[in-house]
Amino acid sequence: MHPSVGKAWRAARRRVTPPRHHAVRIVAVAVALGVAATACASSPPPTGTLAETTLNASGATFPKVFYEESILEFGLRESRVTINYAGGGSGKGRTDLQERQVDFAGSDAVVKQEDVPNYQGGEFLYIPTVTAPITVSFHLEGVEGLRLAPDTIARIFQRDVTAWDDPAVAADNPGVELPDTDITVARRSDGSGTTENFTKFLVSAAPETWTLGAGSTVEWPADTQGAQGNAGVAGLIKGTDGAIGYIDYSEAVVLELSFASVRNSAGNYVEPSAASTAAAVEAAEINADLTYDPIDADGPEAYPIAAPTWILVYRNQTDRAKGEALKAFLRYLLTDGQALALELDYAPLPAALAEQALARVEQIEVPL
């Protein structure tokens, strides 16, 4: 592919929304590029220096949009490398990597200490990639903006509050006319890092109210509605008047969902955004293994449900072509991919953390 065509491809592809619907976007790009796109499709010479190989991955749906877009961009540079990211939730990604069913895994939560010895490939590394807010999204006819305190969110999701005109919701929203619509709670049905981070927030910020604990799965009340992945929860919210759920910011923006401002530890109601997420990450302590927890972080501008995400990868690779391709892709995510993250409504890593992550990538050992 000629470089000028590649630039046009990227520019045209980003003008087509929503970003995750690649089948639709490819058609639109072909129309936009006309003859150039047709010519490019006729067996262009391969690009890049990496050997031909395929990387397979699964895991968190929270960063899936970012990974999918990054895979497409990386493929323009290294066309001999095929990368498949299947999603399926953080729990699936960790299990698949543990059993060596994938070459890397996406996870929004760290591995439990008791599970570490079960990883068949030995030592694994955490590579942070991006951060983003988990929104408390809702669909309520006639109401566009809401403010919610952690205790109110806790009471809604454990079904102590079941109608939108409940005094607890009204107290957070003086002057807002709330209907008596029943609340439908939408939540994840799969093992999910998004669920883990959302419930960790409730444990931290509403400890005297929240009774369901924290984890990638919890025992939700029977009258809540479960769905697979962030996209499934978003679909439930979009199609149900009175619904509320927790989903990633990128999904909420693409589907034009309304989401609440959430009260942080400083007492301020803060909207989810890349900037308010970055403020939370800046306040978090980075551990030696590059794990960190920005949930309910200090700071007047910090959004309190800011979620990290990592790529988990074995330190000792057994296939040279796969190992070199994996390191190159991770380098891309931590350099040029950070600018792409902003375009997709994710917060890039602080510069110091990105440098630490790049150094960690170089610790991945590839056979000669």
Residue pairs with C-beta under 8 A, 6 or more apart in sequence:
1 9
1 40
1 44
1 47
1 76
1 79
2 40
5 33
5 36
5 37
5 39
5 40
6 76
8 32
8 33
8 36
9 29
9 33
9 37
9 40
9 76
10 73
10 76
12 28
12 29
12 32
12 33
13 25
13 26
13 28
13 29
13 72
14 343
15 28
15 32
16 24
16 25
16 28
16 29
17 254
18 254
18 255
19 25
19 65
19 69
19 250
19 254
19 344
20 64
20 65
20 68
20 231
20 254
22 68
22 72
29 37
30 37
30 38
30 41
33 40
44 79
46 79
46 80
47 76
47 77
47 78
47 79
47 80
48 77
48 78
48 79
48 80
48 81
49 78
50 78
50 80
50 81
50 321
50 324
50 325
50 328
51 80
51 320
51 321
51 324
51 325
52 80
52 81
52 321
53 80
53 81
53 82
53 319
53 321
53 322
53 325
54 81
54 82
54 83
54 84
54 322
55 81
55 82
55 83
55 84
55 103
55 104
55 322
55 325
55 326
55 329
56 84
56 86
56 101
56 102
56 103
57 67
57 83
57 84
57 85
57 86
57 93
57 102
57 103
57 104
57 105
57 106
57 311
58 85
58 86
58 87
58 88
58 92
58 93
58 96
58 101
58 102
58 105
58 106
59 85
59 87
59 88
59 89
59 90
59 92
59 93
59 94
59 96
59 97
59 102
59 105
59 106
59 107
59 312
60 87
60 89
60 90
60 93
60 106
60 107
60 108
60 192
60 193
60 194
60 309
61 87
61 88
61 89
61 192
61 194
61 229
61 230
61 231
61 248
62 90
62 106
62 108
62 132
62 134
62 193
62 194
62 230
62 248
62 307
62 309
63 106
63 108
63 129
63 130
63 132
63 309
63 346
64 85
64 87
64 106
64 230
65 250
65 251
65 344
66 129
66 130
66 250
66 337
66 340
66 341
66 344
66 346
67 85
67 106
67 129
68 85
69 340
69 344
70 329
70 332
70 333
70 337
70 340
71 83
71 85
71 329
73 332
73 336
73 337
73 340
74 81
74 83
74 328
74 329
74 332
75 81
75 82
75 83
77 332
78 325
78 328
81 325
81 328
81 329
83 325
83 329
85 106
87 106
87 229
88 96
88 190
88 229
89 188
89 190
89 191
89 192
89 193
89 216
89 228
89 229
90 106
90 107
90 108
90 109
90 191
90 192
90 193
90 194
90 196
90 216
91 190
91 191
91 192
91 193
91 216
91 217
92 190
92 191
93 102
93 105
93 106
93 107
93 312
94 105
94 107
94 111
94 115
94 312
96 102
96 105
97 104
97 105
97 119
97 121
97 124
97 312
97 313
97 314
98 115
98 118
98 119
98 120
99 120
100 120
100 121
103 313
103 322
103 326
104 311
104 312
104 313
104 326
105 311
105 312
105 313
106 309
106 310
106 311
106 312
107 193
107 309
107 310
107 311
107 312
108 192
108 193
108 194
108 196
108 197
108 307
108 308
108 309
108 310
109 193
109 196
109 197
109 216
110 126
110 291
110 310
111 119
111 124
111 312
119 314
121 314
121 316
121 318
122 314
122 315
122 316
123 314
123 315
123 316
124 312
124 313
124 314
124 315
125 289
125 290
125 312
125 313
125 314
125 315
125 360
125 363
125 364
126 289
126 290
126 291
126 310
126 311
126 312
126 360
127 290
127 310
127 311
127 312
127 313
127 330
127 333
127 334
127 357
127 360
127 361
128 290
128 292
128 308
128 309
128 310
128 349
128 353
128 357
129 309
129 310
129 311
129 333
129 334
129 337
129 349
129 357
130 309
130 338
130 341
130 346
130 347
130 348
130 349
131 277
131 278
131 280
131 281
131 294
131 306
131 307
131 308
131 309
131 346
131 347
131 349
132 248
132 249
132 250
132 274
132 277
132 306
132 307
132 309
132 345
132 346
132 347
133 248
133 249
133 272
133 273
133 276
133 277
133 303
133 305
133 306
133 307
134 194
134 197
134 198
134 201
134 246
134 247
134 248
134 249
134 272
134 305
134 306
134 307
135 246
135 247
135 248
135 249
135 252
135 257
135 259
135 260
135 272
135 305
136 148
136 153
136 244
136 245
136 246
136 259
136 260
136 262
136 305
137 234
137 237
137 244
137 245
137 246
137 247
137 252
137 257
137 258
137 259
137 260
138 146
138 237
138 243
138 244
138 245
138 257
138 258
138 259
138 260
139 237
139 238
139 239
139 240
139 241
139 242
139 243
139 244
139 257
139 258
140 146
140 164
140 179
140 181
140 241
140 242
140 258
141 179
141 181
141 241
142 177
142 179
143 164
143 176
143 177
143 178
143 179
143 258
144 258
145 176
145 258
145 260
145 261
146 169
146 172
146 173
146 176
146 258
146 260
146 261
147 172
147 173
147 260
147 261
147 262
147 263
147 269
148 156
148 169
148 172
148 260
148 261
148 262
148 263
149 172
149 262
149 263
150 201
150 202
150 205
150 206
150 209
150 262
150 263
150 304
151 168
151 206
151 208
151 209
152 161
152 168
152 169
152 171
152 172
153 202
153 206
153 262
154 202
154 206
154 209
154 210
155 161
155 168
155 209
156 169
156 183
156 185
156 244
157 185
157 187
157 202
157 212
157 220
157 224
157 244
158 210
158 211
158 212
158 221
159 185
159 221
159 223
159 224
161 168
161 169
161 183
162 182
162 183
163 180
163 181
163 182
163 183
164 178
164 179
164 180
164 181
164 182
164 183
164 242
165 178
165 179
165 180
165 181
169 178
170 176
170 178
172 263
181 241
181 242
182 242
183 242
183 243
183 244
184 225
184 236
184 240
184 242
184 243
184 244
185 220
185 221
185 223
185 224
185 225
185 243
185 244
185 245
186 224
186 225
186 226
186 227
186 233
186 236
186 237
186 240
186 243
186 244
186 245
187 195
187 220
187 224
187 225
187 226
187 227
187 233
187 245
187 246
188 194
188 195
188 226
188 227
188 228
188 229
188 230
188 232
188 233
189 226
189 227
189 228
189 232
190 217
190 228
190 229
191 216
191 217
192 216
192 217
192 229
193 216
193 307
193 309
194 230
194 246
194 247
194 248
194 307
195 215
195 216
195 217
195 218
195 246
196 214
196 215
196 216
197 295
197 305
197 307
197 308
198 246
198 305
199 210
199 212
199 213
199 214
199 215
199 218
200 214
200 293
200 295
201 295
201 296
201 304
201 305
202 209
202 210
202 212
202 214
203 210
203 213
203 214
204 295
204 296
205 265
205 296
205 304
212 218
212 219
212 220
220 226
225 236
227 233
227 235
227 236
230 247
230 248
230 251
231 251
233 245
233 246
233 247
234 245
234 247
234 251
234 252
234 255
234 257
236 243
236 245
237 243
237 244
237 245
237 247
237 257
238 255
238 257
246 305
247 257
248 307
249 259
249 272
249 273
249 277
249 345
249 346
250 344
250 345
250 346
251 257
252 259
252 272
253 345
259 271
259 272
261 269
261 270
261 271
262 269
262 270
262 272
262 303
262 304
262 305
263 269
263 270
263 304
264 270
264 296
264 297
264 299
264 300
264 302
264 303
264 304
265 296
265 297
265 298
265 302
265 304
266 298
266 299
266 300
266 302
268 300
268 301
270 276
270 301
270 302
270 303
270 304
271 303
272 303
272 305
273 303
274 342
274 345
274 346
274 347
274 348
275 301
275 347
276 301
276 302
276 303
276 306
277 294
277 303
277 306
277 347
278 347
278 348
278 350
279 297
279 299
279 301
279 302
279 303
280 294
280 295
280 297
280 299
280 302
280 303
280 304
280 306
281 292
281 294
281 297
281 306
281 308
281 347
281 349
281 350
281 353
282 299
282 350
283 294
283 297
283 298
283 299
283 302
284 292
284 293
284 294
284 297
285 292
285 293
286 292
286 353
286 356
290 310
290 353
290 356
290 357
290 360
291 308
291 310
292 308
292 353
293 308
294 302
294 306
294 307
294 308
295 304
295 305
295 306
295 307
296 304
296 305
297 304
297 306
306 347
311 330
311 333
313 326
313 330
313 364
314 364
315 363
315 364
315 365
316 365
317 323
317 326
317 364
317 365
317 366
317 367
318 367
319 367
320 366
320 367
320 368
323 364
323 365
323 366
323 367
324 366
326 364
327 361
327 362
327 364
327 366
330 361
330 364
331 358
331 361
334 349
334 354
334 357
334 358
334 361
335 354
335 358
338 348
338 349
338 354
339 348
341 347
341 348
342 348
348 354
349 357
